[in-house]
Amino acid sequence: MPGPRPGPVTVRDATERGMEGSGYGVVLPYACPMRVCSDEGVLITGVYGSGKSTVAAEIAYLLEQRRQPYALLDLDFLGWGVDYSDDGAAGFGLMLRNLTTVVSNYREAGISVFVLAYFVSSHDELRGIGEAVGVPLRVVRLSVPLPDIQQRLAADVTTERQEELGEAAQQIAAGEGVGVEDVVLANDRPVGAVAEQIMTWLGWA
């Protein structure tokens, strides 16, 4: 039986622990001392507008530059298209079933490194995703203040986006998704810098 997961490392924690800095801030320690292994993955989480899909795509780009086979999955797309009204559990279950099938297809193609983007609100959700993917997942939660999210999305204000911003505000106020992560990063720098920092922490740099 594995022991309890260690608490997340924040940028502030890293600074207090004397970890080495760089031009873009703290460089987190390697999560493992090797290059990209087989059968491993990273899940980028955060509230709506935190940039998780963009950061995940940048990590995928960096892996591609290293000629590392990978699968990039934005899990929201695996649960859209069906009207479950307010039954979030049913929609999440559909997403997990689709994820299991998609991962199986990738595995049959010889791919075993996964980059995921999804807002994980609880440990139960994280457990379900981990079981569906079938590889050890390390979780990075992106932290962005709500005013910054609003400013980022101000150029494209739609009714749906306003609703999602309201949902993000509620999630931030309630602390949803806090504590499921292995590390917290402030997504307040160029996306390439954030992705490189995550790659370094993963040991994929």
C-alpha positions in Angstrom: 0.0 0.0 0.0 1.6 3.3 -1.1 2.0 6.0 1.6 0.1 9.3 1.6 0.9 11.7 -1.2 3.2 14.5 -0.1 1.8 18.0 0.0 2.1 20.1 -3.0 5.2 22.3 -3.6 4.3 25.9 -4.4 6.6 28.5 -5.8 6.7 30.2 -2.4 7.6 26.9 -0.7 10.4 26.4 -3.3 11.8 29.8 -2.5 11.7 29.3 1.2 13.5 25.9 0.8 16.3 27.6 -1.1 15.7 26.0 -4.5 17.6 27.4 -7.4 16.1 30.3 -9.3 16.2 31.3 -13.0 15.2 34.3 -15.1 11.6 33.3 -14.9 11.5 32.5 -11.2 12.0 29.3 -9.3 13.1 26.1 -11.0 11.4 23.2 -9.3 13.4 20.1 -8.5 13.1 17.1 -10.8 10.2 14.8 -9.9 12.4 12.0 -11.2 16.1 12.0 -12.2 15.5 10.6 -15.7 14.4 11.7 -19.2 10.9 10.9 -20.3 10.0 7.3 -19.3 7.3 5.1 -20.7 4.1 4.7 -18.8 3.8 8.1 -17.3 1.8 11.2 -17.6 1.0 14.7 -16.4 -2.3 16.3 -15.8 -2.6 20.1 -16.0 -5.5 21.3 -13.9 -6.9 24.7 -12.9 -10.2 26.6 -13.1 -11.7 27.8 -16.4 -9.4 30.4 -18.0 -6.3 29.4 -16.1 -4.5 28.3 -19.3 -4.3 24.6 -18.7 -5.1 23.6 -22.3 -2.6 26.1 -23.7 0.1 24.9 -21.3 -0.6 21.3 -22.0 -0.3 22.0 -25.8 3.0 23.7 -25.2 4.3 20.7 -23.3 3.2 18.5 -26.2 5.1 20.8 -28.5 8.3 20.5 -26.4 7.9 16.7 -26.4 7.5 16.7 -30.1 10.7 18.7 -30.5 12.5 16.0 -28.5 11.0 13.3 -30.8 9.2 11.8 -27.9 6.0 9.9 -28.7 3.1 11.3 -26.7 -0.7 11.7 -26.6 -2.2 15.1 -25.8 -5.8 14.9 -24.5 -8.1 17.8 -23.5 -10.6 15.8 -21.5 -13.4 18.3 -21.9 -13.8 17.2 -25.5 -14.4 13.6 -24.4 -17.5 14.6 -22.4 -19.1 17.2 -24.6 -22.0 16.7 -27.0 -24.5 14.9 -24.7 -27.2 16.7 -22.7 -27.1 15.5 -19.2 -28.8 18.6 -17.8 -27.4 19.0 -14.3 -26.2 15.4 -13.9 -22.5 16.1 -13.7 -21.7 12.6 -12.5 -23.2 11.1 -15.6 -21.2 13.4 -17.8 -18.0 12.6 -16.0 -18.7 8.9 -16.3 -19.1 9.3 -20.1 -15.8 11.2 -20.3 -14.1 8.4 -18.3 -15.5 5.7 -20.6 -14.3 7.6 -23.7 -11.0 8.2 -22.1 -10.5 4.5 -21.4 -11.2 3.7 -25.1 -9.0 6.5 -26.5 -6.1 5.6 -24.2 -6.4 2.0 -25.3 -6.1 3.0 -28.9 -3.0 5.1 -28.2 -1.4 2.2 -26.2 -2.0 -0.1 -29.1 -0.1 2.4 -31.3 2.8 2.2 -28.9 2.3 5.5 -27.1 2.6 5.4 -23.3 3.3 9.1 -22.4 0.2 11.2 -21.8 -0.4 14.9 -21.4 -3.8 15.8 -20.1 -5.7 19.0 -19.5 -8.8 19.0 -17.2 -10.3 20.8 -14.2 -10.2 18.2 -11.4 -12.4 19.2 -8.5 -11.8 16.2 -6.2 -9.6 13.3 -5.3 -12.3 11.0 -6.5 -12.3 12.5 -9.9 -8.5 12.3 -10.0 -8.7 8.6 -9.0 -11.1 7.9 -11.8 -8.9 9.6 -14.4 -5.8 7.8 -13.2 -7.6 4.4 -13.5 -8.8 5.3 -17.0 -5.3 6.3 -18.2 -3.6 3.4 -16.4 -0.2 5.2 -15.9 1.1 7.2 -13.0 -0.1 10.8 -13.2 1.6 13.8 -11.7 -0.7 16.8 -11.3 0.1 20.4 -11.8 -2.5 23.0 -10.8 -2.2 26.4 -12.5 -3.1 29.3 -10.3 -4.4 32.6 -11.8 -6.3 35.4 -9.9 -9.8 35.8 -11.2 -9.3 39.5 -12.3 -6.4 38.2 -14.5 -8.7 35.6 -16.0 -11.3 38.2 -16.7 -8.8 40.4 -18.4 -7.5 37.6 -20.6 -11.0 36.7 -21.8 -12.3 40.3 -22.1 -11.8 40.4 -25.9 -14.2 37.5 -26.5 -17.1 37.9 -24.2 -20.0 35.6 -25.0 -23.0 34.4 -22.9 -21.4 31.0 -22.4 -18.1 32.6 -21.5 -19.7 34.8 -18.9 -21.3 31.7 -17.4 -18.0 29.9 -17.3 -16.3 32.9 -15.7 -19.0 32.9 -13.0 -18.4 29.2 -12.5 -14.7 29.9 -12.2 -15.4 32.6 -9.6 -17.4 30.1 -7.6 -14.7 27.4 -7.8 -12.0 29.8 -6.7 -14.2 31.1 -3.8 -15.0 27.5 -2.7 -11.4 26.3 -3.1 -12.5 23.6 -5.5 -9.7 21.6 -7.0 -7.2 22.7 -4.3 -5.2 19.8 -2.8 -5.5 17.3 -5.7 -2.2 18.6 -7.1 1.5 17.6 -6.6 2.6 21.2 -7.4 1.1 24.6 -7.8 2.4 27.1 -10.4 1.3 30.7 -11.0 0.5 30.9 -14.7 1.7 34.5 -14.9 4.6 34.2 -17.4 4.9 33.3 -21.1 3.5 29.9 -21.8 6.8 28.6 -23.0 8.4 29.4 -19.6 5.6 27.7 -17.6 5.8 24.6 -19.8 9.6 24.4 -19.5 9.3 24.7 -15.7 6.9 21.9 -15.6 9.1 19.8 -17.9 12.0 20.4 -15.6 10.0 19.3 -12.6 8.8 16.2 -14.3 12.4 15.3 -15.3 11.4 15.6 -19.0 13.7 18.5 -19.8 
